[in-house]
Amino acid sequence: MKRRLITIAMILICFLLEGSVFHQLAFARIKPNLLIIVTSSFGFMRGKKEGMFVGVVSGLMADLFWGSTLGFNMLLYTVIGYVNGTFQRMFYDDDIKLPIMLIGSSGLVYGLATYACIYMLRGDFAFFTYLINIIFPELVYTILITLILYQVILHINKKLEAEEQRSASKFV
């Protein structure tokens, strides 16, 4: 129960930061996607189910407050959380390369899916313009923020796991 509350609080904090602080720190209207960082991180740290849970909550919040179609972001974030959860066995706390690669890939998939499902279906076929002006800058900005935010998420996850192990050893 405590883990769920802390997870929801982290999603809410990242949502608020993305919508307020990073909205003001946007470079050429580009801001990092903190919800991708949180969804991907929980996916490969905690597994498929946790990644999907974080994806549903993150996507629902994005749809309710920023989206034009209810369910698009929720579906996309859920799939991203699930796919990142498949890499749980390959995840090691000390290795930063896998998280950077997975979060970067998730951001790229998010950008491509957003272009394909929102812009291209409306008749906007300027793919390379969107790729160079929106997707790549957002991806770079997200990866730079990942270097800091991932450490915070990892620290919180380690503390929660240690606390869960202590409480589980009391019952054995």
C-alpha positions as CSV (number, residue, x, y, z in Angstrom):
1,M,0.0,0.0,0.0
2,K,2.8,2.4,0.9
3,R,4.6,1.6,-2.4
4,R,1.4,2.5,-4.4
5,L,0.9,5.8,-2.6
6,I,4.6,6.8,-3.1
7,T,4.4,5.7,-6.8
8,I,1.2,7.8,-7.3
9,A,2.9,10.7,-5.5
10,M,5.9,10.5,-7.8
11,I,3.7,10.4,-10.9
12,L,1.8,13.5,-9.6
13,I,5.0,15.4,-8.8
14,C,6.5,14.6,-12.2
15,F,3.2,15.6,-13.9
16,L,3.1,18.9,-12.0
17,L,6.8,19.6,-12.8
18,E,6.3,18.9,-16.4
19,G,3.3,21.1,-16.6
20,S,4.6,24.0,-14.6
21,V,8.4,24.2,-14.0
22,F,9.5,22.6,-17.2
23,H,6.9,24.4,-19.2
24,Q,8.7,27.6,-18.2
25,L,12.1,26.0,-18.9
26,A,11.1,24.9,-22.4
27,F,13.7,25.5,-25.2
28,A,11.9,26.5,-28.4
29,R,8.6,25.1,-26.9
30,I,10.3,21.7,-26.3
31,K,10.1,20.3,-22.8
32,P,11.2,16.9,-21.4
33,N,8.7,14.1,-21.0
34,L,9.0,13.3,-17.3
35,L,6.1,10.8,-17.5
36,I,8.0,8.7,-20.0
37,I,11.0,8.7,-17.5
38,V,8.8,7.6,-14.6
39,T,6.9,5.0,-16.6
40,S,10.0,3.5,-18.2
41,S,11.9,3.5,-14.9
42,F,9.2,1.7,-12.9
43,G,8.8,-0.7,-15.8
44,F,12.3,-2.0,-15.8
45,M,12.8,-1.6,-12.1
46,R,9.6,-3.3,-10.9
47,G,8.4,-5.4,-13.8
48,K,5.5,-5.4,-16.3
49,K,2.6,-5.0,-13.9
50,E,4.1,-2.0,-12.2
51,G,5.1,-0.5,-15.5
52,M,1.6,-0.9,-16.8
53,F,0.1,0.6,-13.6
54,V,2.4,3.6,-13.8
55,G,1.6,3.9,-17.6
56,V,-2.1,3.8,-17.0
57,V,-2.0,6.5,-14.3
58,S,0.5,8.7,-16.2
59,G,-1.4,8.4,-19.5
60,L,-4.7,9.1,-17.9
61,M,-3.4,12.3,-16.4
62,A,-1.8,13.3,-19.7
63,D,-5.1,12.6,-21.5
64,L,-7.3,14.4,-19.0
65,F,-5.1,17.6,-18.8
66,W,-3.2,17.8,-22.1
67,G,-4.7,15.4,-24.6
68,S,-7.3,15.9,-27.2
69,T,-8.4,12.2,-27.3
70,L,-9.1,10.3,-24.1
71,G,-7.2,7.1,-24.0
72,F,-4.5,7.7,-26.6
73,N,-1.7,8.6,-24.1
74,M,-3.0,6.1,-21.6
75,L,-2.7,3.3,-24.2
76,L,0.7,4.5,-25.3
77,Y,2.1,4.9,-21.8
78,T,0.7,1.5,-20.8
79,V,2.4,-0.2,-23.7
80,I,5.7,1.6,-22.9
81,G,5.5,0.5,-19.3
82,Y,4.8,-3.1,-20.3
83,V,7.6,-3.3,-22.8
84,N,10.1,-1.7,-20.4
85,G,9.0,-4.3,-17.8
86,T,10.2,-7.1,-20.0
87,F,13.7,-5.8,-19.4
88,Q,13.5,-6.3,-15.6
89,R,15.8,-9.3,-15.7
90,M,18.5,-7.3,-17.4
91,F,18.3,-4.4,-15.0
92,Y,21.2,-3.7,-12.6
93,D,21.2,-0.8,-10.2
94,D,24.8,0.3,-11.0
95,D,24.4,0.3,-14.8
96,I,23.1,3.6,-16.3
97,K,23.4,2.5,-19.9
98,L,20.3,0.3,-20.0
99,P,18.0,2.9,-18.4
100,I,19.2,5.7,-20.7
101,M,18.8,3.4,-23.7
102,L,15.3,2.3,-22.7
103,I,14.1,5.7,-21.8
104,G,15.5,7.1,-25.0
105,S,13.8,4.4,-27.0
106,S,10.6,5.0,-25.2
107,G,10.7,8.7,-25.9
108,L,11.4,8.0,-29.6
109,V,8.5,5.5,-29.8
110,Y,6.3,8.1,-28.1
111,G,7.2,10.8,-30.5
112,L,6.8,8.6,-33.6
113,A,3.5,7.2,-32.4
114,T,2.2,10.7,-31.6
115,Y,3.2,11.9,-35.1
116,A,1.6,8.9,-36.8
117,C,-1.6,8.9,-34.9
118,I,-2.2,12.6,-34.4
119,Y,-0.4,14.7,-37.1
120,M,-0.2,12.3,-40.0
121,L,-3.8,11.3,-39.8
122,R,-4.8,15.0,-40.0
123,G,-2.9,15.3,-43.3
124,D,0.4,16.8,-41.9
125,F,3.1,14.8,-43.9
126,A,6.1,16.9,-42.8
127,F,7.7,14.0,-41.0
128,F,11.3,15.1,-41.2
129,T,10.4,18.6,-40.0
130,Y,8.6,17.1,-37.0
131,L,11.4,14.6,-36.4
132,I,14.1,17.3,-36.4
133,N,12.2,20.1,-34.7
134,I,10.2,18.2,-32.2
135,I,11.1,14.5,-31.6
136,F,14.9,14.8,-31.5
137,P,15.1,17.9,-29.3
138,E,12.6,16.5,-26.9
139,L,14.5,13.2,-26.8
140,V,17.8,14.9,-26.0
141,Y,16.1,17.1,-23.3
142,T,14.4,14.0,-21.8
143,I,17.7,12.1,-21.7
144,L,19.5,15.0,-20.0
145,I,16.8,15.2,-17.3
146,T,16.9,11.4,-17.0
147,L,20.5,11.6,-15.7
148,I,19.1,13.4,-12.6
149,L,15.6,12.1,-12.2
150,Y,16.5,8.5,-12.7
151,Q,18.9,8.7,-9.7
152,V,16.1,10.0,-7.5
153,I,13.7,7.3,-8.6
154,L,16.4,4.6,-8.1
155,H,17.1,5.9,-4.6
156,I,13.4,5.8,-3.6
157,N,13.0,2.4,-5.1
158,K,16.0,1.1,-3.1
159,K,14.7,2.5,0.1
160,L,11.2,1.0,-0.5
161,E,12.8,-2.4,-1.3
162,A,14.9,-2.4,1.8
163,E,11.9,-1.5,3.9
164,E,9.8,-4.3,2.3
165,Q,12.6,-6.8,3.0
166,R,12.8,-5.7,6.6
167,S,9.1,-6.0,7.1
168,A,9.0,-9.4,5.3
169,S,11.8,-10.8,7.5
170,K,9.8,-10.0,10.6
171,F,7.1,-12.4,9.6
172,V,9.5,-15.3,8.8
